[in-house]
Amino acid sequence: MCVSYIAAKYGLAQTLVSHHLRLLRAARVLRADRCGKQIFCVATDEHVKLVISDMAEHECEHPPSEFDESPKEE
């Protein structure tokens, strides 16, 4: 995924996303592939790819608003 896509999808500043992705690249969890002006981040390990895929699938099934609601008292 590219930085601008991640930032837009989650409503975050591109600088914040870039900073966190830079830390993950430094830890060799991700690698960066440049395509023109865009940089795409790719997981370097198959297990990491599966974890990210599972998280993305879970996020799609359970939008953040479901988790933000406080439990209702009876």
MOPAC internal coordinates of N, CA, C and O (Angstrom, degrees):
PM7 1SCF
backbone

  N    0.0000 0     0.00 0     0.00 0    0    0    0
  C    1.4476 1     0.00 0     0.00 0    1    0    0
  C    1.5168 1   108.71 1     0.00 0    2    1    0
  O    1.2310 1   120.98 1   -29.36 1    3    2    1
  N    1.3097 1   115.72 1   150.64 1    3    2    1
  C    1.4550 1   118.04 1   178.13 1    5    3    2
  C    1.5304 1   109.45 1   -94.48 1    6    5    3
  O    1.2310 1   120.98 1   -22.50 1    7    6    5
  N    1.3138 1   115.72 1   157.50 1    7    6    5
  C    1.4599 1   123.17 1  -175.45 1    9    7    6
  C    1.5201 1   111.54 1   -57.58 1   10    9    7
  O    1.2310 1   119.98 1   134.79 1   11   10    9
  N    1.3173 1   117.65 1   -45.21 1   11   10    9
  C    1.4676 1   120.31 1  -176.95 1   13   11   10
  C    1.5254 1   111.25 1   -64.07 1   14   13   11
  O    1.2310 1   119.87 1   144.15 1   15   14   13
  N    1.3231 1   117.85 1   -35.85 1   15   14   13
  C    1.4680 1   121.42 1   178.41 1   17   15   14
  C    1.5306 1   110.41 1   -65.98 1   18   17   15
  O    1.2310 1   120.47 1   132.96 1   19   18   17
  N    1.3253 1   116.70 1   -47.04 1   19   18   17
  C    1.4658 1   120.82 1  -179.94 1   21   19   18
  C    1.5223 1   110.16 1   -61.62 1   22   21   19
  O    1.2310 1   120.39 1   134.72 1   23   22   21
  N    1.3307 1   116.86 1   -45.28 1   23   22   21
  C    1.4647 1   121.02 1  -179.29 1   25   23   22
  C    1.5220 1   111.27 1   -61.13 1   26   25   23
  O    1.2310 1   120.24 1   134.89 1   27   26   25
  N    1.3183 1   117.15 1   -45.11 1   27   26   25
  C    1.4656 1   120.93 1  -179.14 1   29   27   26
  C    1.5246 1   111.43 1   -67.62 1   30   29   27
  O    1.2310 1   120.21 1   137.59 1   31   30   29
  N    1.3157 1   117.21 1   -42.41 1   31   30   29
  C    1.4717 1   121.40 1  -177.52 1   33   31   30
  C    1.5195 1   111.86 1   -61.95 1   34   33   31
  O    1.2310 1   120.29 1   141.96 1   35   34   33
  N    1.3271 1   117.06 1   -38.04 1   35   34   33
  C    1.4624 1   120.32 1  -175.36 1   37   35   34
  C    1.5285 1   113.49 1  -106.75 1   38   37   35
  O    1.2310 1   120.36 1  -173.61 1   39   38   37
  N    1.3339 1   116.92 1     6.39 1   39   38   37
  C    1.4594 1   120.29 1   177.03 1   41   39   38
  C    1.5171 1   113.44 1    65.23 1   42   41   39
  O    1.2310 1   120.64 1  -140.97 1   43   42   41
  N    1.3212 1   116.39 1    39.03 1   43   42   41
  C    1.4610 1   121.61 1  -178.89 1   45   43   42
  C    1.5228 1   110.11 1  -113.42 1   46   45   43
  O    1.2310 1   120.92 1   -22.48 1   47   46   45
  N    1.3133 1   115.84 1   157.52 1   47   46   45
  C    1.4608 1   120.64 1   175.86 1   49   47   46
  C    1.5318 1   109.07 1   -70.67 1   50   49   47
  O    1.2310 1   120.87 1   -39.28 1   51   50   49
  N    1.3375 1   115.94 1   140.72 1   51   50   49
  C    1.4646 1   119.73 1   179.46 1   53   51   50
  C    1.5194 1   111.42 1   -60.31 1   54   53   51
  O    1.2310 1   120.29 1   145.70 1   55   54   53
  N    1.3320 1   117.05 1   -34.30 1   55   54   53
  C    1.4681 1   119.43 1   179.79 1   57   55   54
  C    1.5270 1   111.02 1   -64.76 1   58   57   55
  O    1.2310 1   120.32 1   141.84 1   59   58   57
  N    1.3306 1   116.99 1   -38.16 1   59   58   57
  C    1.4650 1   120.98 1   178.47 1   61   59   58
  C    1.5259 1   110.60 1   -65.87 1   62   61   59
  O    1.2310 1   120.78 1   134.25 1   63   62   61
  N    1.3224 1   116.11 1   -45.75 1   63   62   61
  C    1.4672 1   120.81 1   178.87 1   65   63   62
  C    1.5281 1   109.64 1   -62.57 1   66   65   63
  O    1.2310 1   120.18 1   134.98 1   67   66   65
  N    1.3122 1   117.26 1   -45.02 1   67   66   65
  C    1.4660 1   121.21 1   179.57 1   69   67   66
  C    1.5228 1   111.19 1   -59.34 1   70   69   67
  O    1.2310 1   120.73 1   137.84 1   71   70   69
  N    1.3295 1   116.21 1   -42.16 1   71   70   69
  C    1.4651 1   120.66 1   179.96 1   73   71   70
  C    1.5312 1   110.86 1   -60.96 1   74   73   71
  O    1.2310 1   120.42 1   131.90 1   75   74   73
  N    1.3273 1   116.80 1   -48.10 1   75   74   73
  C    1.4581 1   120.26 1  -178.83 1   77   75   74
  C    1.5315 1   111.55 1   -66.44 1   78   77   75
  O    1.2310 1   120.48 1   140.22 1   79   78   77
  N    1.3118 1   116.69 1   -39.78 1   79   78   77
  C    1.4649 1   119.43 1   178.04 1   81   79   78
  C    1.5248 1   111.11 1   -66.27 1   82   81   79
  O    1.2310 1   120.36 1   144.75 1   83   82   81
  N    1.3259 1   116.92 1   -35.25 1   83   82   81
  C    1.4650 1   120.81 1   176.96 1   85   83   82
  C    1.5375 1   110.08 1   -61.88 1   86   85   83
  O    1.2310 1   120.48 1   139.34 1   87   86   85
  N    1.3444 1   116.68 1   -40.66 1   87   86   85
  C    1.4668 1   120.30 1   177.53 1   89   87   86
  C    1.5297 1   111.19 1   -64.03 1   90   89   87
  O    1.2310 1   120.66 1   139.55 1   91   90   89
  N    1.3256 1   116.34 1   -40.45 1   91   90   89
  C    1.4652 1   120.11 1   178.41 1   93   91   90
  C    1.5273 1   111.56 1   -67.70 1   94   93   91
  O    1.2310 1   120.51 1   145.15 1   95   94   93
  N    1.3369 1   116.63 1   -34.85 1   95   94   93
  C    1.4768 1   119.60 1   175.75 1   97   95   94
  C    1.5250 1   110.06 1   -67.37 1   98   97   95
  O    1.2310 1   120.22 1   139.27 1   99   98   97
  N    1.3302 1   117.19 1   -40.73 1   99   98   97
  C    1.4652 1   120.70 1   179.56 1  101   99   98
  C    1.5269 1   111.02 1   -62.99 1  102  101   99
  O    1.2310 1   120.64 1   147.92 1  103  102  101
  N    1.3283 1   116.38 1   -32.08 1  103  102  101
  C    1.4670 1   121.25 1   178.01 1  105  103  102
  C    1.5297 1   111.58 1   -84.31 1  106  105  103
  O    1.2310 1   120.58 1  -179.39 1  107  106  105
  N    1.3280 1   116.49 1     0.61 1  107  106  105
  C    1.4641 1   124.09 1   179.67 1  109  107  106
  C    1.5271 1   113.21 1    63.25 1  110  109  107
  O    1.2310 1   121.36 1  -150.40 1  111  110  109
  N    1.3398 1   115.00 1    29.60 1  111  110  109
  C    1.4632 1   120.66 1   174.32 1  113  111  110
  C    1.5232 1   109.00 1   -84.84 1  114  113  111
  O    1.2310 1   120.99 1   146.63 1  115  114  113
  N    1.3319 1   115.71 1   -33.37 1  115  114  113
  C    1.4595 1   122.54 1   179.12 1  117  115  114
  C    1.5113 1   109.61 1  -124.73 1  118  117  115
  O    1.2310 1   121.40 1   -20.98 1  119  118  117
  N    1.3230 1   114.92 1   159.02 1  119  118  117
  C    1.4674 1   120.31 1   168.23 1  121  119  118
  C    1.5246 1   106.27 1  -124.75 1  122  121  119
  O    1.2310 1   120.54 1   -23.79 1  123  122  121
  N    1.3044 1   116.57 1   156.21 1  123  122  121
  C    1.4600 1   121.52 1  -178.65 1  125  123  122
  C    1.5209 1   109.42 1  -110.90 1  126  125  123
  O    1.2310 1   120.80 1   -50.51 1  127  126  125
  N    1.3197 1   116.08 1   129.49 1  127  126  125
  C    1.4600 1   122.62 1   176.06 1  129  127  126
  C    1.5221 1   107.99 1  -116.31 1  130  129  127
  O    1.2310 1   120.56 1   -55.73 1  131  130  129
  N    1.3206 1   116.53 1   124.27 1  131  130  129
  C    1.4585 1   120.97 1  -179.27 1  133  131  130
  C    1.5237 1   109.98 1   -91.27 1  134  133  131
  O    1.2310 1   121.54 1   -43.17 1  135  134  133
  N    1.3354 1   114.66 1   136.83 1  135  134  133
  C    1.4593 1   121.94 1   175.09 1  137  135  134
  C    1.5262 1   106.16 1  -135.27 1  138  137  135
  O    1.2310 1   120.70 1   -82.81 1  139  138  137
  N    1.3255 1   116.27 1    97.19 1  139  138  137
  C    1.4599 1   119.80 1  -174.11 1  141  139  138
  C    1.5188 1   109.76 1    67.67 1  142  141  139
  O    1.2310 1   120.61 1    53.91 1  143  142  141
  N    1.3359 1   116.44 1  -126.09 1  143  142  141
  C    1.4630 1   120.72 1   179.69 1  145  143  142
  C    1.5264 1   112.52 1   -88.64 1  146  145  143
  O    1.2310 1   120.40 1   170.10 1  147  146  145
  N    1.3160 1   116.84 1    -9.90 1  147  146  145
  C    1.4618 1   119.90 1  -177.37 1  149  147  146
  C    1.5210 1   111.34 1   -95.25 1  150  149  147
  O    1.2310 1   121.65 1   -32.04 1  151  150  149
  N    1.3286 1   114.45 1   147.96 1  151  150  149
  C    1.4539 1   121.15 1   175.90 1  153  151  150
  C    1.5205 1   107.43 1  -116.84 1  154  153  151
  O    1.2310 1   120.98 1   -54.98 1  155  154  153
  N    1.3162 1   115.74 1   125.02 1  155  154  153
  C    1.4591 1   121.61 1   179.51 1  157  155  154
  C    1.5216 1   108.81 1  -105.22 1  158  157  155
  O    1.2310 1   120.98 1   -47.28 1  159  158  157
  N    1.3157 1   115.73 1   132.72 1  159  158  157
  C    1.4576 1   120.81 1   179.07 1  161  159  158
  C    1.5166 1   109.56 1   -99.22 1  162  161  159
  O    1.2310 1   121.54 1   -44.42 1  163  162  161
  N    1.3269 1   114.66 1   135.58 1  163  162  161
  C    1.4580 1   121.57 1  -177.12 1  165  163  162
  C    1.5254 1   107.97 1  -131.79 1  166  165  163
  O    1.2310 1   120.53 1   -45.14 1  167  166  165
  N    1.3304 1   116.60 1   134.86 1  167  166  165
  C    1.4619 1   120.61 1   176.72 1  169  167  166
  C    1.5244 1   109.33 1   -64.71 1  170  169  167
  O    1.2310 1   120.81 1   -39.65 1  171  170  169
  N    1.3210 1   116.05 1   140.35 1  171  170  169
  C    1.4630 1   120.61 1  -176.96 1  173  171  170
  C    1.5176 1   113.21 1   -89.80 1  174  173  171
  O    1.2310 1   120.06 1   166.06 1  175  174  173
  N    1.3023 1   117.49 1   -13.94 1  175  174  173
  C    1.4600 1   122.13 1  -174.77 1  177  175  174
  C    1.5261 1   109.97 1  -124.59 1  178  177  175
  O    1.2310 1   120.68 1   -40.28 1  179  178  177
  N    1.3120 1   116.31 1   139.72 1  179  178  177
  C    1.4694 1   120.40 1  -178.15 1  181  179  178
  C    1.5258 1   111.94 1   -61.66 1  182  181  179
  O    1.2310 1   120.01 1   143.08 1  183  182  181
  N    1.3285 1   117.59 1   -36.92 1  183  182  181
  C    1.4678 1   120.51 1   178.49 1  185  183  182
  C    1.5261 1   110.91 1   -65.25 1  186  185  183
  O    1.2310 1   120.46 1   139.63 1  187  186  185
  N    1.3238 1   116.73 1   -40.37 1  187  186  185
  C    1.4663 1   121.09 1   178.07 1  189  187  186
  C    1.5237 1   109.50 1   -64.21 1  190  189  187
  O    1.2310 1   120.15 1   139.06 1  191  190  189
  N    1.3292 1   117.32 1   -40.94 1  191  190  189
  C    1.4682 1   120.79 1   177.59 1  193  191  190
  C    1.5224 1   110.79 1   -58.46 1  194  193  191
  O    1.2310 1   120.36 1   137.75 1  195  194  193
  N    1.3251 1   116.91 1   -42.25 1  195  194  193
  C    1.4659 1   120.61 1   179.49 1  197  195  194
  C    1.5272 1   111.49 1   -65.61 1  198  197  195
  O    1.2310 1   120.15 1   138.91 1  199  198  197
  N    1.3272 1   117.32 1   -41.09 1  199  198  197
  C    1.4686 1   120.82 1   178.58 1  201  199  198
  C    1.5221 1   110.15 1   -62.82 1  202  201  199
  O    1.2310 1   120.23 1   133.86 1  203  202  201
  N    1.3222 1   117.16 1   -46.14 1  203  202  201
  C    1.4651 1   121.22 1   179.53 1  205  203  202
  C    1.5234 1   110.17 1   -63.24 1  206  205  203
  O    1.2310 1   120.34 1   137.56 1  207  206  205
  N    1.3133 1   116.95 1   -42.44 1  207  206  205
  C    1.4599 1   121.05 1   178.81 1  209  207  206
  C    1.5251 1   110.95 1   -61.88 1  210  209  207
  O    1.2310 1   120.40 1   135.74 1  211  210  209
  N    1.3309 1   116.84 1   -44.26 1  211  210  209
  C    1.4660 1   120.62 1   178.43 1  213  211  210
  C    1.5269 1   111.40 1   -63.30 1  214  213  211
  O    1.2310 1   120.39 1   139.20 1  215  214  213
  N    1.3336 1   116.86 1   -40.80 1  215  214  213
  C    1.4696 1   120.04 1   178.86 1  217  215  214
  C    1.5167 1   110.58 1   -64.07 1  218  217  215
  O    1.2310 1   120.10 1   136.39 1  219  218  217
  N    1.3169 1   117.41 1   -43.61 1  219  218  217
  C    1.4661 1   120.87 1  -179.67 1  221  219  218
  C    1.5246 1   110.52 1   -64.48 1  222  221  219
  O    1.2310 1   120.54 1   138.69 1  223  222  221
  N    1.3242 1   116.57 1   -41.31 1  223  222  221
  C    1.4664 1   120.39 1   178.39 1  225  223  222
  C    1.5272 1   110.55 1   -64.05 1  226  225  223
  O    1.2310 1   120.43 1   137.28 1  227  226  225
  N    1.3153 1   116.78 1   -42.72 1  227  226  225
  C    1.4674 1   121.47 1   179.14 1  229  227  226
  C    1.5275 1   110.44 1   -63.67 1  230  229  227
  O    1.2310 1   120.30 1   139.08 1  231  230  229
  N    1.3206 1   117.03 1   -40.92 1  231  230  229
  C    1.4707 1   121.68 1   179.91 1  233  231  230
  C    1.5177 1   110.36 1   -63.20 1  234  233  231
  O    1.2310 1   120.28 1   143.09 1  235  234  233
  N    1.3217 1   117.06 1   -36.91 1  235  234  233
  C    1.4645 1   120.48 1   179.20 1  237  235  234
  C    1.5336 1   111.25 1   -70.33 1  238  237  235
  O    1.2310 1   120.56 1   145.13 1  239  238  237
  N    1.3222 1   116.54 1   -34.87 1  239  238  237
  C    1.4627 1   120.51 1   179.63 1  241  239  238
  C    1.5221 1   112.24 1   -75.40 1  242  241  239
  O    1.2310 1   120.59 1   148.53 1  243  242  241
  N    1.3310 1   116.48 1   -31.47 1  243  242  241
  C    1.4606 1   122.24 1  -176.06 1  245  243  242
  C    1.5269 1   109.14 1  -129.56 1  246  245  243
  O    1.2310 1   119.92 1   -92.63 1  247  246  245
  N    1.3293 1   117.76 1    87.37 1  247  246  245
  C    1.4651 1   120.09 1   179.85 1  249  247  246
  C    1.5275 1   111.11 1   -55.48 1  250  249  247
  O    1.2310 1   119.81 1   -28.54 1  251  250  249
  N    1.3286 1   117.97 1   151.46 1  251  250  249
  C    1.4622 1   121.64 1  -177.69 1  253  251  250
  C    1.5226 1   113.83 1   -52.04 1  254  253  251
  O    1.2310 1   119.30 1   147.50 1  255  254  253
  N    1.3175 1   118.94 1   -32.50 1  255  254  253
  C    1.4579 1   120.99 1  -177.94 1  257  255  254
  C    1.5265 1   111.71 1   -60.91 1  258  257  255
  O    1.2310 1   119.80 1   151.93 1  259  258  257
  N    1.3248 1   117.98 1   -28.07 1  259  258  257
  C    1.4633 1   120.62 1   178.12 1  261  259  258
  C    1.5182 1   111.07 1   -65.62 1  262  261  259
  O    1.2310 1   120.09 1   146.72 1  263  262  261
  N    1.3205 1   117.44 1   -33.28 1  263  262  261
  C    1.4533 1   121.38 1  -177.77 1  265  263  262
  C    1.5230 1   111.99 1   -88.01 1  266  265  263
  O    1.2310 1   119.86 1   160.13 1  267  266  265
  N    1.3266 1   117.87 1   -19.87 1  267  266  265
  C    1.4557 1   121.71 1  -176.77 1  269  267  266
  C    1.5208 1   112.97 1   -79.24 1  270  269  267
  O    1.2310 1   120.01 1   161.20 1  271  270  269
  N    1.3191 1   117.58 1   -18.80 1  271  270  269
  C    1.4538 1   120.44 1  -176.70 1  273  271  270
  C    1.5204 1   110.76 1   -73.17 1  274  273  271
  O    1.2310 1   121.04 1   -42.40 1  275  274  273
  N    1.3352 1   115.62 1   137.60 1  275  274  273
  C    1.4549 1   120.97 1   176.25 1  277  275  274
  C    1.5208 1   109.14 1   -77.20 1  278  277  275
  O    1.2310 1   120.20 1   -32.01 1  279  278  277
  N    1.3292 1   117.23 1   147.99 1  279  278  277
  C    1.4647 1   119.03 1   177.35 1  281  279  278
  C    1.5259 1   110.33 1   -62.81 1  282  281  279
  O    1.2310 1   120.97 1   -40.03 1  283  282  281
  N    1.3075 1   115.76 1   139.97 1  283  282  281
  C    1.4621 1   120.47 1  -179.17 1  285  283  282
  C    1.5226 1   109.56 1   -84.64 1  286  285  283
  O    1.2310 1   121.63 1   -47.36 1  287  286  285
  N    1.3273 1   114.48 1   132.64 1  287  286  285
  C    1.4608 1   119.45 1   177.11 1  289  287  286
  C    1.5110 1   109.17 1   -89.15 1  290  289  287
  O    1.2310 1   120.80 1   -36.39 1  291  290  289
  N    1.3118 1   116.07 1   143.61 1  291  290  289
  C    1.4627 1   120.33 1  -179.76 1  293  291  290
  C    1.4984 1   110.52 1   -99.11 1  294  293  291
  O    1.2310 1   120.10 1   180.00 1  295  294  293

